[in-house]
């Protein structure tokens, strides 16, 4: 009878936290790039694993993911934009517009605020954990979330005001 193999410590770490890392990346990189950035994150984590001290593995992986996401944003800025396929644009027309608008606004936030918002609300991390993932204090994490939420609320208020003024006849 064959024995069940036990996963390596690194594999156990990945099994436990890869889902959270993927959710985090979905909030801060374009959808087309999530799988690539996740793979780059895991490869970088494997290379850094021998130096990992074992303290707070989730924050360690999220920090690597954040850095890889920044690398992707920089890389994307250097590449020419691709044109959308007409069929893809037509297919996207029937999706939930409000959720898409919100995530578009989140994507427009400064990088630290965007990452803090995703970690706090999409992954439901405590501020202490958000701070650890971002490499800052708990207070700085709270401030980044606060500033991000304030910016999102202001953008929502502006959008409502614009929509109301467009609907009312003059």
Secondary structure, DSSP 8 states (H G I E B T S, - for coil): --------HHHHHHHHHHHHHHHHHHHHS-GGGHHHHHHHHHHHHHHHGGG--SS-HHHHHHHHHHHHHHHHHHHHHHS------HHHHHHHTTS-HHHHHHHHHHHHS-HHHHHHHIIIIIS---HHHHHHHHTS-HHHHHHHHHHHHHHHHHHHHHHHHHHHHHHS--
